[in-house]
Amino acid sequence: MNVLVVGSGGREHVICACAAKSVKTDKLYCVPGNAGIAEVAECAPIGAMEFDKIVAFAKEKEVDLVIVGMDDPLVGGLVDELEAAGIRTFGPRKNAAILEGSKAFSKDLMKKYHIPTAAYENFTDPEKALRYLETAKFPIVLKADGLALGKGVLICNNLEEAEEGVKTIMLDKKFGSAGNEMVIEEFMTGREVSVLSFVDGNTIKTMTSAQDHKRAGDGDTGLNTGGMGTFSPSPFYTKEVDEFCRKYIYQATVDAMKAEGRPFKGVIFFGLMLTKDGPKVLEYNARFGDPEAQVVLPRMKNDLIDVAEACIDGTLDQVDLQFEDNASVCVVLASEGYPVAYDKGIPIHGLEEFEKHEGYYCFHAGTKLEGGQFVTNGGRVLGITAKGADLKEARANAYAASEWVQFDNKYMRHDIGKAIDEA
């Protein structure tokens, strides 16, 4: 079959790598893609939000299956547009992608269906939000309601910081229209764990666990980013945690969406906080995480196309989802200055090393080709992923592999997966 992947980051590179390996894939396309993706798929310069062009391209290339990787086109309704054109698509429709597209919606859903989460209030009036904060307990969390590239969350330690946060989100609109509504949420403490899952509207099958590092600097310091690295599985995601989540969170979420007339097909990402009172949902995403996908998908034994089709057809209950009994770690190589300001167009060296080593991967996020040379073209440039028998070995392998790659303003965290030592 002909397969089209929509997106341009490291997540889409690993999706394309898996799709390319499938015995079902005859021809693989990606829009807009990137320089690394172009090595496994035919890319076309069509933006992820150019729905009409994507539909026309899919028809022209006689695409049999589209996999939408990114959040914006999912929330914007790309799946609906493709399905209306008769094109099979893996991903939630617009009315289900709201699970990620609106934090206020997802919090209200959890409250209505008794899914464990932090206490919260939603606000559309900044003045009411400010009055609420005058009697709030600190620290407290402010979240822009809509999509904000993973950066629309502010942790405020006192009233002064919270007042500035309301100004940033709702008045200055730093995150654009995402700040038209805001969630004020209790600050939860504990270990964070990410669990990705496949969903077919009724059945949910969870993938192996992972843990992301969002802050730019070592020791979880600095600004929030789209993710500086991740590891899988999480040693903190125990059998007991899994049993609790299966009983009170995973299937409950799928059933809640169905009950609301918004059946979810695709990937639900559960961001969990393991609190002293048990696991609670921090957030939902309506797609593979980035860079979580870079450590989870390389460990999946199943054919990705088979699983995607089962989700579309409602036959996920017939799939035996399996993962390798090992571990993987991803270290993101970024451009110095990310996530604020950084140079582009800097030559990248050493990528050929990955062709010589099995179990090592280099997923491109922000690269392009200039005169046959890979150069930097974004804040997050590459995701260096390595497997190992256990997390410590995978971590050592990933950091060793990160040294194979050189570019002038290369920046990375040196403590990805350090929590493993505390497990």
N, C-alpha and C positions, 0 to 999 in steps of 0.2 A: 504493500500500500504506500501511498504518498503521504508523508507526515509533515505538518507545519508547526513550528514552535514560535510563540510570540514573546519577545523580550530580548534583552541585550546584556544581561549581567552574568555573574558567576553561576547563579542558580540556573539560568537558561543553558549555560555551557554544560553543566552536569546532566540536565534533562536531555539535551541533544546527544551527549555521549552515550547515555543509556538507550535512547531511541535508535541511535545508529547501530547499536549492538543487536537490536531485536531482529529476529528472523523474519518478522512481518514487514519490516521497513525496506521498501524498494528505493525510494528517493526521499531525502530529508531536506527541508527548507527551514529557514529562520528569518524572521523580520523583527527589528532591523539587524539583530545579531551583533557580533563583534569580530575582531581579527582572529581570536582563538576558535570561536564557533565556526568561522569560515573554513576551518580545516576539516570539519566533519559534516557541514551542511552548506547548501547554497543559500547565501544571504541576499536580501534585497533591501534597499534603503527606504523602508516604509516604517513610519513611526507607530508605536504600539497603540496610540489613540486615533490613528487614521483608519477608522473602522471600515469605511466604504472601500478604501484601497486594499485593506486586508482581505475583505470578502471577494473583491474582484481578482486579487492575486490567487486566492485559494481556488476560485473557479477556473482561472486560466491554467493553473498547474494541476488541475484535477485532483486536488487534495482530498484524501479520504478521512483524515483525522487531524484536528487542530488541538494543540496543547497550549493553553494560555498560562504563562508563568507569572506575569506581573499583576500587582494589585490594582493599579489604576484602570486598565482595560476591563478587568473583572467587575469592579465596582461600577464602571461606566456602562456595562451592558454588552460587551463584545460577544459573549457567548450567545446572548439572545439574537444578535444580528446574524451571526454565523448559522445558528440553528434555523432561523427564518429563511435562510438561503439554502437550507437542506444539507448543511455541512456538519458532520458529527464533531462535537467539541467536548474536550475534557476540561471541566471547570464549572464553578457555580454560575447560575444565571444571576442577573442583577438583583432580583428580589431576595436571593440567598446570600450574595456577596456583601450585603449590608451588614452581615455578621462582623466583618472587618471594617466596612465603610463608615459605620457609625458606632462609636463607643457607647453613646447614650442608648442606642437600640440594644446592643449586646448586654449592657448592664441591666436594662429593664427586663430583657428576656431571662437573664439568670435569676433576677428577683422573682419573677412570675412563676418560674418552674423550679425554684428552690435549688438552684445549682450554686455550690459554695463559691463566694467571691467576696471582695472587700466591701464594707459599707460605703455608700456614695450618695451624692445628689447631683442632678443635672441642672445646668443653668444656661439660659439664653440672654439674660439681662446681667451685664457686668456689675451693676449696682447691687443687685440681690446677691450676687456671688461674693462681693466684698463684705456685705453685712453678715452673710453666713460665716465667713472666715473669722470675723471678730470673736466668735465664740467657739471656734474649732480647736481641736487638739493637734498639736504639732509633734513631729513633722507630718506634712500632708502632701498629697499628690494632685497636681492639676494636669488634666489631659484634654488636648484639643479633640473635639468629637470626630473629625474626619481624618483622611489620610494625610500624613505629614512626614513621609519617608522615614518612619521610625524615630522621629525626633520631636514629636509634639507632646512629650511628657516632661513635666517639671516637678522635681522634688523640692519642696519648700520647708525650711527648718524653723521659720518664724513668720509672724504676721507681715513684717516688712517685705520679706522675700515673696510671700504669697500675693500681696497686693501688686508687686512688680510683675509677678507671673500672670495675673489677670490682665494687666495692661498689655503684656507681651502677646498673649493669646487672643484676647477678645477686642482690645482697642487698637493696638498697633498692627494686629493681624499678621504677625510674623509668619504664621503657617497658613496664610491666606484664608479662604472660606472654611477650611477645616476648623477654624476658631470661632465660627458663628455660634456654636454651642460648645459648652465645656462641661467636663465631668470633674467634680471634686471628690476625691476618694481617700479613704483611710490609708495610711502608710503601713504596709505589711512587711514583716521581717521574716527571713528564712532563706533557704536555698531556692534558686530559680531553676526550673527544668522545662525543656521544650519537648513536646510530644507531637509528632506529625501523624496524620491518619488519613486513610483513604475512606471515602464515604460514597454510597450509591443511592442516597435518599432514605434508605431504611437501615442498612447494615453499615457498621463501622469496623475497620480493621486498623489497629494502631501499628505504626512503624517503631523502630528502635528509638530510644530516648536520646536527647542531645542537650547540650548546654552552651549558650552563646555568651560572648563578652562584648558588651555594647560600648563601654567607655574607650576613649581614644588612647589613654595612657596606662602604663603598668600600674598594678594595684588598684584598678578600677577608678582611676583619676581622669580628669579632663572631660571634654564634651561628649555627649552621646553621639554615636555614629550608627551607620547601618549594620555594624557588626565587624569586629576586628579579629574574630576567630571563634572556633567552636570545637567541641569534642563529643564523641559518641562511643558507647553509651554513657549516661550519667551514673556514677556509683551511688548517687543519692536517691535514684529512682528504684526503690526496693520493691520486692514482691508485694509487701503490704500497701505501699503507695499505689501500685498498679491496681490492686484489687479494689481499693477505695475509689479510685478514679473511674474504673470501669462501672462501678455500681452507682456513683453519684454524679459523674461529670460527662463522660464520653457519650454513652448511649442516650443519656438525658438530654444532651445538647441536640443530637440528631432528631430525637423524638419531638423536642420543643420546636425546632424549625419546621418539621413536618406539620405539627399541630397548628402552626401559625400560617400555613398555606405557603410556606417557603422551602420546599424540599431541597436539601443540599446535596449536590453531586460534585465531587472533586476532592480537594484536600482541605481538611481543617487542621490548622496549627493551634495547639493548645499551649499557651504560655502559662505555666503553673508556678505558684509559690508554695513551698512546703513549710507552712507555718506551724507553730506549736499546737494550734487547734486543728491541724490536718491540712491536706492540700486544698488550695483555692485557685480559681482562675484569675490570672492577671489580665490576660487579653486573649482574643481569638484573632487568627489571621485566616484568610480564605484561600490560601495557596501555600506552596512549599516555602519554608523560610530560607533566607539568604544571609549567612552562609550555612545554615543547618543542613540544607539539601546536599551540600558538598561533602558532608561526613555521613549522612544517612543513606543516600542513594547508592554510593559505591559499595555499601555493605549488603544491599538488597539482592537476594538470589533470584527473585522473580523477574520475568520480562516486563518492563514498564508498560509497554503497549498493551499486553494482555490485561494488566491490572486496570489501566485507564479505560479500556473497552468494557471491562466488567462493571466499573463504576457507572458508565453511561447506560449500560444495558440493565442495570439493577440485579446483577448476578454476582456481586462481590462475596456473598455468602458461600459461593462455590470455590473461592480462591484460598489456597493455603499460603498465606503471606509468610515468607521466611527471610531471615537475615543471617549473615555469617557470624560465627561465634568468635569475634575478634573486636578490635577497636579502631577508631580513626580520629585523627586530629587535623584541623584546618587552621593554618596561620595566614592571615591576610597581609599581603604586602601592599602598603598604601603609599601615596605621595605625601612627602613632608608638608605639613600644614593642613591636611585633611582633618576635620570636615569643613574648614573655613575657606582658605585660599591656598592654591597650589599650582605649580607649573605643569604643563602638558608637553607632549612631543619629545620626551626624553627617551633615547634608545635603551632597549632592554636586552640584556645578554644572558646566556646560559640556559635558555629554554630547551635546547636540544638534549640536555641531560635526562629529561623525564622519559625520553624514548628508550633509554637504556636500562631503566629500573622498573620492575613490576611492583604494583602496590603503591606507587607514587603518582600523584596527579597534579597538574597545573591548570586550574580553571580560570579563564580570562574574565575579568569584570570590566576594566576600563583600559582597553588597548585598541590600537589600530595599526594597520600596515602602511608604511611610507617607504616607497622604493625598495620593497622587499625586506624591510627592517621593522620588527615589532617596536612600537613606541607607546609611552604612557598616554592615556586619553581619559583619565578620570581620577577621582580621589582614592577609591579602592581599585587597585590595578590588577592584582592576581590573588587567587586563593590557593595556597600550597597545602595539599592534603596528602597524608600518608597513613597507611594502615600499620598495625602491629598486633602481636599476639594479645597484648593488653594495652591499657591506656598509657602507661609509662613508656612502653616501647614505641607506640604510635606517636607520642609527643616528641620523643627523641628523634624519630625518623623525620617528622614534619619540620622540626627546626634545622636538622641537617640539610634537608632538601631546600629550605628557604635560603641557605647560603649558596646554593648553585646559581641563584638568580641575582643579577646585579643591575641596578640603574641608579643614576646620580642622586635623586632625592628619595631613595627608598626608605620607608619608615614602617616599623612593625612593633607590636607588643612582644615582650619576651616572657610573659607569664601566662600564655594561653594554656588552660588545663592545669594550672598550678594547684587548683582545688583538689585535684586527684590525690595529691600528697596528704590531704587532710581526711580523705575518706577512710 
